[in-house]
Amino acid sequence: MTRSTIAAAVMLLAVGSFLAHAHAQTTGQTTPPPATTQKPTTPAPPLPAVAAPTLPFPEGATIAYVQLQGVIGGSKFGRCGSQLLIDLRAKNQAALAPKQKEVQDLQAKIQSSQGVLSPAALTQMQRDLQRLQLEGQALAQQQQTDEENRNQDMLNDFQSKVLPVMEALRKEKSLTFILSADANAILAANAALDLTAEVVKRMDTAYPDCKKD
């Protein structure tokens, strides 16, 4: 398998996997409603490590497959990367919460001041509310951009590390192809051809955390 083919498969899957951890509680919502105070959600724990296969690799086999999502969720490097994104998302939510609370409080004050304050005072409060809402939206958009940039950095780093591992394994076993078993790419296969656990093992040996180059 060419490096470009593997790279495309890794990138396609990794996008969903890393982002799924970091944005599990905010799917489909780019900018939280300004009037609602959102408490940071409790991050979901990383996926457990992939269990070692019990079947011996078939002698003479020239094709194998890897569950790339299993590599991301099972390897120390993949779990560490996912946790970094979860932590960034929680930090951003905590930074956005005071702005949302400020908007909520001002909305309540405006409602309670109807018929009490002068029209000019109410108009000024409405302008202040609009300013706060725009500031909250800008902050949320910047946070989303920061998270997407961090995710892309993690994807590039993961790809640069997992591709050489898979290529070395392919050569070692004299394989013609290592296929991706994710996204229903393979409909039926011999479980003994699954090299996911071996890739996870080698990734853990080479990259035990997020910092090692």
Secondary structure, DSSP 8 states (H G I E B T S, - for coil): --HHHHHHHHHHHHHHHHHHHHTTTSTT-SS--TTS-----------------SS---TT--EEEE-HHHHHHHSHHHHHHHHHHHHHHHHHHHHHHHHHHHHHHHHHHHHHTTTTS-HHHHHHHHHHHHHHHHHHHHHHHHHHHHHHHHHHHHHHHHHHHHHHHHHHHHHHTT-SEEEE-STT--SS--GGGB-HHHHHHHHHHH-SSSS--
